[in-house]
Amino acid sequence: MTGSALAAELALPAGLVLTLLGAAMLYRAAPNQALRPGKPAGRWIARGGWGATLLGLPVLLTWSGPATSVFIWLTALMLVWSLLPLAAAWRAGDRKACK
């Protein structure tokens, strides 16, 4: 396997990991997030989240065409920003029920 073929194979997972990690960091940096209520995140988390999220799109563009890459990128963002608040609320609800 040549170097360019390996890079093309790793572009999809790398782009997805960057996008998912960046979206999670952006959610954590939001003031109304439920992951760690009352514990504000630093500015570096928001900046790192934007950087990882925005870097994920060009990496995905090396793997497929523009329409497919943007669709994958937006779907990954939507997935994280939909499921992470639900998971945080579920976790907080379980903790309250145990007390």
C-alpha positions as CSV (number, residue, x, y, z in Angstrom):
1,M,0.0,0.0,0.0
2,T,1.5,3.4,-1.0
3,G,1.6,6.4,1.2
4,S,-1.1,8.3,-0.8
5,A,-3.5,5.3,-0.6
6,L,-3.0,5.0,3.1
7,A,-3.6,8.8,3.5
8,A,-6.8,8.5,1.5
9,E,-8.0,5.6,3.7
10,L,-7.3,7.5,6.9
11,A,-9.0,10.7,5.7
12,L,-12.5,9.7,6.6
13,P,-11.8,8.5,10.1
14,A,-9.5,11.4,10.8
15,G,-12.0,13.9,9.5
16,L,-14.8,12.3,11.5
17,V,-12.7,12.2,14.7
18,L,-11.7,15.9,14.3
19,T,-15.3,16.9,13.7
20,L,-16.8,14.9,16.5
21,L,-14.1,16.0,19.0
22,G,-14.5,19.6,17.9
23,A,-18.3,19.5,18.2
24,A,-18.0,18.0,21.7
25,M,-15.5,20.7,22.8
26,L,-17.8,23.4,21.4
27,Y,-20.7,22.0,23.4
28,R,-18.6,21.8,26.5
29,A,-17.7,25.5,26.0
30,A,-21.3,26.6,25.8
31,P,-22.6,28.4,28.9
32,N,-25.8,26.4,29.1
33,Q,-24.2,22.9,28.7
34,A,-25.3,20.1,31.0
35,L,-22.1,18.1,31.0
36,R,-20.5,19.9,33.9
37,P,-23.0,22.6,35.1
38,G,-21.6,25.4,37.2
39,K,-18.0,24.7,35.9
40,P,-17.3,27.1,33.0
41,A,-14.9,26.0,30.4
42,G,-11.9,28.0,29.4
43,R,-11.6,29.9,26.2
44,W,-9.0,27.4,24.9
45,I,-11.8,24.7,24.8
46,A,-13.9,26.9,22.5
47,R,-10.9,27.8,20.3
48,G,-9.8,24.2,20.1
49,G,-13.3,23.1,19.3
50,W,-13.6,25.6,16.5
51,G,-10.2,24.6,15.2
52,A,-10.9,20.9,15.2
53,T,-14.3,21.3,13.8
54,L,-13.1,23.5,10.9
55,L,-10.1,21.3,10.3
56,G,-12.3,18.3,9.9
57,L,-14.0,19.6,6.8
58,P,-10.9,20.0,4.6
59,V,-9.7,16.5,5.8
60,L,-13.1,15.1,4.7
61,L,-12.7,17.0,1.4
62,T,-9.6,15.0,0.6
63,W,-11.7,11.8,0.9
64,S,-14.8,12.7,-1.2
65,G,-16.4,15.4,-3.2
66,P,-17.6,18.7,-1.8
67,A,-21.3,17.8,-1.4
68,T,-20.6,14.5,0.3
69,S,-18.0,16.0,2.6
70,V,-20.3,18.8,3.7
71,F,-23.1,16.4,4.3
72,I,-20.9,14.1,6.4
73,W,-19.5,17.1,8.3
74,L,-22.9,18.6,9.1
75,T,-24.4,15.2,10.0
76,A,-21.6,14.5,12.4
77,L,-22.1,18.0,14.0
78,M,-25.8,17.4,14.3
79,L,-25.3,14.0,15.8
80,V,-23.1,15.3,18.6
81,W,-25.1,18.4,19.3
82,S,-28.3,16.3,19.5
83,L,-27.1,13.3,21.5
84,L,-24.6,14.9,23.9
85,P,-27.3,17.1,25.7
86,L,-29.6,14.0,25.9
87,A,-26.8,11.9,27.4
88,A,-25.9,14.7,29.9
89,A,-29.5,15.1,31.0
90,W,-29.9,11.3,31.3
91,R,-26.8,11.1,33.4
92,A,-28.0,14.0,35.6
93,G,-31.4,12.4,36.0
94,D,-29.9,9.1,37.1
95,R,-27.8,10.8,39.7
96,K,-30.8,12.6,41.2
97,A,-32.9,9.4,41.3
98,C,-30.2,7.6,43.4
99,K,-30.2,10.2,46.2
